[in-house]
Amino acid sequence: MAVGEDCFPIMHPVPGFRLGTASAGIKKPGREDLVLMAIAPGGRAAGVFTQNAFCAAPVQLAKAHLAGTATRYLVTNTGNANAGTGKSGRINAARVCEKVAELGDVEPTAVLPFSTGVIGEPLPVEKILAALPYAIDALSEDGWTSAAKSILTTDTRPKGASVQLTLAGQSITITGIAKGAGMIKPNMATMLAYVATDAEISATRLQTLVSTAAECSFNRITVDGDTSTNDAAMLVATGASNLDIDRLSAEEQTRFELAVIEVFISLAQQVIRDGEGATKFVTVRVTGGGDSAECLAVAYTVAESPLVKTALFASDPNWGRILAAIGRAGIANLNVDAIQVYLDDVLIAEDGGRAASYTEQLGQSVMSQEEITIEIRLNRGEARETVWTTDFSHEYVTINAEYRT
């Protein structure tokens, strides 16, 4: 299941960034499950990673490598997370980096590893090492679509976004792909995302930008409230255009940064639309909060409530579940009589109870839609936040019950 049409966009190549895929046969023979990405000399990479204490071996190694030598390669395998694998997992991740370094004639610290799939199983490192030469031979600036398909696990469709804009009379490209459908709860990013641009960006600014972009995109989505051990979101600036963002006018710098954020948000929303078993794309908007933190607390309590999510799946306007979730969000001194709750533009609750204008028919008409907005007006301040989520369906349970079979 997935929400909306499966319309993979035109993916504009990013000069200085190449992608290649190969089949290592990690989980299914013949499936392309290995992706290599190459950054031209002089390019830069920055990223944000999961804050799960059991972070996977490749996450540990990628963070260490990112702090050292300039990054030249990103290597991703699917079908195995290499998480919960202890010292042997770190050794295997390092072996993958060493093989890529040998093939690419770079230092092992110039390679960042990524893995996604089943947790707790040994990485089939020999299969990956054998397939890497094929991935490096396949490197191409036109490899985005193949890479988007190869990084998928329980996803039903690839996720991509690509924009071009003119700055200082010059065309700049920003293109990205992501994977993720389950074990989705932000605590930095969501599963795996790779975005590249041919702009030239300083290391400090690049790290600030990827953190900012992830915060308002991947850190605003939830499928099931579970933070993965393998999350990573990467932003690469190849500099191939020779257009230095720092030298642009303030207005053009802002345009560029907003375009990067636009790509991140598009990818994050595509993750939600393809959430495991999803039949609804739900926007939870909280306004009038005392601060951002309390808006997010309310938004996530509603978005992750199993009772709210199952009502969404049933298209049941059981608005009492929304009120109950708001009430248990832990907001101090919450005046429930001041709160208004809407389904799209239908007012369902105010003055501490059901709105006088509300009818079950109005609520049902909204809940029957594929895309729904739940708006909660706290009316106690100026802060606002938005979170995107899905419903809970029978299919979600089936997917996760049968994940290892």
C-alpha positions as CSV (number, residue, x, y, z in Angstrom):
1,M,0.0,0.0,0.0
2,A,1.0,3.6,-0.5
3,V,-0.7,7.0,-0.6
4,G,-1.0,8.9,-3.9
5,E,0.3,8.2,-7.3
6,D,3.7,6.6,-7.9
7,C,5.3,9.4,-10.0
8,F,9.1,9.2,-9.8
9,P,10.4,12.6,-10.9
10,I,12.9,13.5,-13.6
11,M,16.3,13.3,-11.8
12,H,18.7,16.0,-13.0
13,P,22.3,14.8,-12.9
14,V,24.6,16.6,-10.5
15,P,28.0,17.4,-12.0
16,G,30.8,15.8,-9.9
17,F,28.5,13.1,-8.4
18,R,28.2,9.6,-9.8
19,L,26.2,6.6,-8.7
20,G,26.6,2.9,-9.5
21,T,24.7,-0.2,-8.5
22,A,25.4,-3.9,-8.4
23,S,23.9,-7.2,-7.1
24,A,25.6,-8.7,-4.1
25,G,22.8,-11.2,-3.4
26,I,22.6,-10.2,0.2
27,K,19.0,-11.2,0.7
28,K,17.6,-12.0,-2.8
29,P,19.7,-13.4,-5.6
30,G,19.9,-11.1,-8.6
31,R,18.5,-8.0,-6.8
32,E,20.6,-4.9,-7.1
33,D,21.3,-4.3,-3.4
34,L,24.6,-2.4,-3.4
35,V,25.0,1.3,-4.3
36,L,28.2,3.2,-4.6
37,M,28.3,7.0,-4.9
38,A,31.5,8.9,-5.9
39,I,32.2,12.5,-5.1
40,A,34.7,14.4,-7.4
41,P,37.9,15.6,-5.8
42,G,37.3,18.9,-4.0
43,G,33.7,18.1,-3.1
44,R,32.4,18.0,0.5
45,A,30.0,15.9,2.5
46,A,28.1,16.5,5.7
47,G,25.5,14.5,7.5
48,V,23.3,13.8,10.5
49,F,22.9,10.4,12.0
50,T,20.7,8.4,14.3
51,Q,21.0,9.1,18.1
52,N,19.9,5.6,18.9
53,A,22.4,4.3,21.5
54,F,22.6,1.0,19.5
55,C,23.7,2.8,16.4
56,A,24.9,0.4,13.7
57,A,28.5,-0.3,12.9
58,P,28.4,1.6,9.6
59,V,27.0,4.7,11.4
60,Q,29.9,4.6,13.9
61,L,32.4,4.3,11.2
62,A,30.8,6.9,8.9
63,K,30.8,9.5,11.7
64,A,34.4,8.8,12.5
65,H,35.5,9.0,8.8
66,L,33.4,12.1,8.2
67,A,35.5,13.9,10.9
68,G,38.7,13.1,9.1
69,T,39.7,12.8,5.4
70,A,37.6,14.6,2.7
71,T,34.9,12.2,1.7
72,R,35.1,10.6,-1.8
73,Y,32.8,7.6,-1.7
74,L,29.5,6.6,-0.1
75,V,28.7,2.9,-0.1
76,T,25.3,1.4,0.8
77,N,24.1,-2.1,1.2
78,T,20.5,-3.2,1.7
79,G,19.2,-6.5,3.2
80,N,21.4,-6.3,6.3
81,A,21.7,-3.5,8.8
82,N,25.0,-4.6,10.3
83,A,23.5,-3.4,13.6
84,G,23.7,-5.2,16.9
85,T,26.8,-7.0,15.5
86,G,29.5,-5.7,18.0
87,K,33.2,-5.7,17.1
88,S,32.8,-8.0,14.2
89,G,30.3,-5.6,12.6
90,R,32.8,-2.7,12.9
91,I,35.5,-4.9,11.4
92,N,33.3,-5.9,8.4
93,A,32.2,-2.2,7.8
94,A,35.9,-1.3,7.8
95,R,36.6,-4.1,5.3
96,V,34.0,-2.7,2.9
97,C,35.6,0.8,3.2
98,E,39.0,-0.6,2.5
99,K,37.9,-2.4,-0.6
100,V,36.2,0.7,-2.0
101,A,39.4,2.7,-1.1
102,E,41.5,0.1,-3.0
103,L,39.3,0.3,-6.1
104,G,39.0,4.1,-6.0
105,D,42.6,4.8,-5.1
106,V,41.7,6.8,-2.0
107,E,42.3,6.4,1.8
108,P,39.8,4.2,3.6
109,T,38.8,7.2,5.7
110,A,37.5,8.8,2.5
111,V,34.8,6.2,2.3
112,L,31.5,6.4,4.3
113,P,29.6,3.1,4.8
114,F,25.8,2.7,5.2
115,S,23.6,-0.3,5.7
116,T,19.9,-1.0,6.0
117,G,17.9,-4.2,6.6
118,V,17.6,-6.8,9.3
119,I,19.2,-6.0,12.6
120,G,21.4,-8.5,14.5
121,E,22.6,-10.6,11.6
122,P,26.3,-10.8,10.5
123,L,27.1,-8.7,7.4
124,P,27.8,-11.0,4.4
125,V,30.9,-9.0,3.7
126,E,32.4,-11.4,1.2
127,K,29.4,-11.0,-1.1
128,I,29.7,-7.2,-0.8
129,L,33.4,-7.2,-1.5
130,A,32.9,-9.4,-4.6
131,A,30.2,-7.0,-6.0
132,L,32.0,-3.7,-5.4
133,P,34.0,-3.8,-8.7
134,Y,30.8,-4.0,-10.6
135,A,29.4,-1.1,-8.7
136,I,32.4,1.1,-9.4
137,D,32.3,0.1,-13.1
138,A,28.7,1.2,-13.2
139,L,29.3,4.7,-11.8
140,S,27.5,7.4,-13.8
141,E,26.0,10.8,-13.2
142,D,22.8,9.4,-14.6
143,G,22.6,6.6,-12.0
144,W,20.1,8.3,-9.6
145,T,17.0,6.2,-10.6
146,S,18.8,2.9,-10.3
147,A,20.3,3.9,-7.0
148,A,16.9,5.0,-5.7
149,K,15.5,1.5,-6.4
150,S,18.5,-0.3,-5.1
151,I,18.4,1.2,-1.6
152,L,14.9,0.1,-0.9
153,T,13.9,-2.5,1.7
154,T,10.2,-2.7,2.7
155,D,9.5,0.4,0.6
156,T,7.0,-0.1,-2.3
157,R,8.5,2.6,-4.5
158,P,11.6,4.7,-5.0
159,K,11.7,8.2,-3.6
160,G,13.4,11.1,-5.4
161,A,13.4,14.8,-5.7
162,S,15.3,17.1,-8.0
163,V,15.2,20.9,-8.6
164,Q,17.2,23.4,-10.6
165,L,17.5,27.1,-10.0
166,T,19.4,30.0,-11.5
167,L,21.7,31.9,-9.2
168,A,24.0,34.7,-10.4
169,G,23.0,33.8,-13.9
170,Q,24.1,30.2,-13.5
171,S,22.1,27.0,-13.2
172,I,22.5,25.0,-10.0
173,T,21.1,21.5,-9.4
174,I,19.9,19.8,-6.2
175,T,19.0,16.1,-6.5
176,G,18.3,13.5,-3.8
177,I,17.0,10.1,-3.0
178,A,15.8,8.4,0.2
179,K,14.5,5.1,1.5
180,G,12.3,4.4,4.5
181,A,8.9,3.0,5.2
182,G,9.0,1.6,8.7
183,M,10.9,2.1,11.9
184,I,10.4,5.8,11.3
185,K,10.6,8.2,14.1
186,P,12.9,11.3,14.0
187,N,15.8,11.7,16.2
188,M,18.0,13.2,13.6
189,A,16.9,12.0,10.2
190,T,15.0,9.0,8.9
191,M,16.5,5.9,7.5
192,L,18.8,6.8,4.6
193,A,18.8,10.0,2.5
194,Y,21.4,11.3,0.0
195,V,21.2,14.8,-1.5
196,A,23.8,16.3,-3.8
197,T,24.3,19.7,-5.4
198,D,27.0,21.1,-7.7
199,A,27.2,24.3,-5.7
200,E,30.4,25.1,-3.8
201,I,29.7,25.3,0.0
202,S,32.1,25.7,2.9
203,A,32.3,22.8,5.3
204,T,30.8,24.7,8.2
205,R,27.9,26.0,6.2
206,L,27.2,22.6,4.7
207,Q,26.9,21.0,8.1
208,T,24.6,23.7,9.3
209,L,22.5,23.4,6.2
210,V,22.1,19.6,6.4
211,S,21.2,19.9,10.1
212,T,18.6,22.6,9.4
213,A,17.1,20.8,6.5
214,A,16.8,17.5,8.4
215,E,15.3,19.2,11.4
216,C,12.3,20.6,9.4
217,S,11.9,17.5,7.2
218,F,13.0,14.1,8.4
219,N,12.7,15.3,12.0
220,R,9.1,16.0,11.5
221,I,7.8,12.7,10.3
222,T,6.7,9.5,12.1
223,V,5.2,6.2,11.0
224,D,5.5,4.1,14.2
225,G,7.5,6.0,16.8
226,D,10.6,3.7,16.4
227,T,14.0,5.3,15.7
228,S,16.2,3.1,13.5
229,T,19.7,2.1,14.4
230,N,20.9,3.1,11.0
231,D,19.5,6.5,10.2
232,A,21.6,8.9,8.1
233,A,20.9,11.9,6.0
234,M,23.8,13.2,3.8
235,L,24.3,16.4,1.9
236,V,27.1,16.5,-0.7
237,A,28.4,19.7,-2.4
238,T,30.6,18.8,-5.3
239,G,31.6,22.4,-6.2
240,A,31.6,21.4,-9.9
241,S,29.7,24.6,-10.8
242,N,32.4,26.8,-9.3
243,L,29.5,28.9,-7.8
244,D,30.4,29.7,-4.2
245,I,27.2,30.1,-2.2
246,D,29.0,32.4,0.3
247,R,29.7,34.9,-2.5
248,L,26.0,35.3,-3.5
249,S,23.7,38.0,-2.3
250,A,21.7,37.3,0.9
251,E,18.6,36.9,-1.2
252,E,20.1,34.3,-3.5
253,Q,21.7,32.5,-0.5
254,T,18.3,32.2,1.0
255,R,16.8,31.0,-2.3
256,F,19.4,28.2,-2.5
257,E,18.9,27.1,1.1
258,L,15.1,27.0,0.7
259,A,15.6,24.9,-2.4
260,V,17.7,22.4,-0.5
261,I,15.1,22.3,2.3
262,E,12.4,21.8,-0.4
263,V,14.2,18.7,-1.6
264,F,14.5,17.3,2.0
265,I,10.8,18.0,2.8
266,S,9.7,16.3,-0.5
267,L,11.8,13.2,0.3
268,A,10.5,13.1,3.9
269,Q,6.9,13.3,2.8
270,Q,7.5,10.6,0.2
271,V,8.7,8.4,3.1
272,I,5.4,9.0,4.9
273,R,3.3,8.4,1.7
274,D,5.0,5.0,1.4
275,G,4.8,4.2,5.1
276,E,4.4,0.5,5.7
277,G,0.8,-0.4,5.1
278,A,-0.2,3.3,4.8
279,T,-3.6,4.3,3.4
280,K,-3.6,7.8,4.7
281,F,-1.2,10.8,4.5
282,V,-1.8,12.8,7.6
283,T,-0.6,16.3,8.5
284,V,-0.8,17.2,12.2
285,R,-0.5,20.9,12.6
286,V,-0.3,22.5,16.1
287,T,-0.6,26.3,16.3
288,G,-0.8,28.8,19.2
289,G,1.7,27.0,21.4
290,G,3.8,28.5,24.1
291,D,6.9,27.2,22.4
292,S,8.0,24.8,19.7
293,A,8.6,22.0,22.2
294,E,5.1,21.9,23.4
295,C,3.7,22.1,19.9
296,L,5.8,19.1,18.9
297,A,4.8,17.2,22.1
298,V,1.2,17.5,21.2
299,A,1.7,16.8,17.5
300,Y,3.7,13.6,18.1
301,T,1.3,12.4,20.8
302,V,-1.5,12.6,18.4
303,A,0.5,11.3,15.4
304,E,1.8,8.3,17.3
305,S,-1.4,7.3,19.2
306,P,-2.4,3.8,18.1
307,L,-6.0,4.7,18.8
308,V,-5.9,7.8,16.5
309,K,-4.0,5.9,13.8
310,T,-6.4,3.0,13.7
311,A,-9.3,5.4,13.6
312,L,-7.6,7.0,10.6
313,F,-7.3,3.6,8.9
314,A,-11.0,2.9,9.5
315,S,-12.0,6.4,8.3
316,D,-13.7,6.7,11.6
317,P,-14.2,10.3,12.9
318,N,-13.7,9.2,16.5
319,W,-12.5,12.7,17.6
320,G,-12.5,11.8,21.3
321,R,-9.3,9.9,20.6
322,I,-7.6,13.1,19.4
323,L,-8.8,15.0,22.5
324,A,-7.5,12.2,24.8
325,A,-4.1,12.3,23.0
326,I,-3.8,16.1,23.4
327,G,-4.7,15.8,27.1
328,R,-1.9,13.3,27.8
329,A,0.9,15.1,25.9
330,G,2.3,16.4,29.2
331,I,1.7,20.2,28.6
332,A,1.7,22.0,31.9
333,N,-1.3,24.2,32.8
334,L,-3.1,23.3,29.6
335,N,-6.5,25.1,29.3
336,V,-8.6,22.6,27.4
337,D,-11.5,25.1,27.1
338,A,-9.3,27.3,24.9
339,I,-8.3,24.5,22.5
340,Q,-9.9,24.1,19.0
341,V,-9.5,21.0,16.9
342,Y,-10.2,20.8,13.2
343,L,-10.3,18.0,10.6
344,D,-9.3,20.0,7.5
345,D,-11.6,23.0,7.8
346,V,-14.3,21.2,9.9
347,L,-14.3,22.4,13.5
348,I,-14.8,19.3,15.7
349,A,-14.1,20.5,19.2
350,E,-14.0,23.7,21.2
351,D,-14.8,24.9,24.7
352,G,-13.7,21.6,26.1
353,G,-16.1,19.4,24.0
354,R,-17.8,18.8,20.7
355,A,-18.3,21.9,18.6
356,A,-21.9,23.0,18.2
357,S,-21.5,23.1,14.4
358,Y,-20.0,19.7,14.1
359,T,-21.9,16.7,12.6
360,E,-20.8,13.1,12.2
361,Q,-21.4,13.5,8.4
362,L,-18.9,16.4,8.2
363,G,-16.3,14.4,10.1
364,Q,-16.8,11.3,8.0
365,S,-16.4,13.3,4.7
366,V,-12.9,14.3,5.8
367,M,-11.8,11.0,7.3
368,S,-12.7,9.2,4.1
369,Q,-10.0,11.1,2.2
370,E,-6.6,9.8,1.5
371,E,-5.0,13.1,2.7
372,I,-6.2,14.6,6.0
373,T,-5.1,17.5,8.1
374,I,-5.6,17.5,11.9
375,E,-5.2,21.0,13.1
376,I,-4.9,21.7,16.9
377,R,-5.1,25.3,18.0
378,L,-3.8,25.6,21.5
379,N,-4.4,29.4,21.7
380,R,-1.8,30.0,24.3
381,G,1.1,31.5,22.3
382,E,2.6,32.1,18.9
383,A,4.6,28.9,18.3
384,R,3.6,26.4,15.6
385,E,4.9,23.1,14.3
386,T,3.8,20.5,11.7
387,V,4.4,16.7,11.7
388,W,3.5,14.2,9.0
389,T,2.3,10.7,9.7
390,T,0.3,7.7,8.5
391,D,-2.5,5.5,9.7
392,F,-2.0,2.0,11.1
393,S,-3.4,-0.8,8.9
394,H,-3.6,-4.6,9.0
395,E,-0.8,-4.5,6.4
396,Y,1.6,-2.7,8.7
397,V,1.2,-5.6,11.2
398,T,1.7,-8.2,8.5
399,I,4.8,-6.5,7.0
400,N,6.5,-6.4,10.4
401,A,5.3,-9.7,11.6
402,E,6.8,-11.4,8.5
403,Y,9.9,-9.1,8.1
404,R,12.4,-11.9,8.6
405,T,10.5,-14.7,6.8
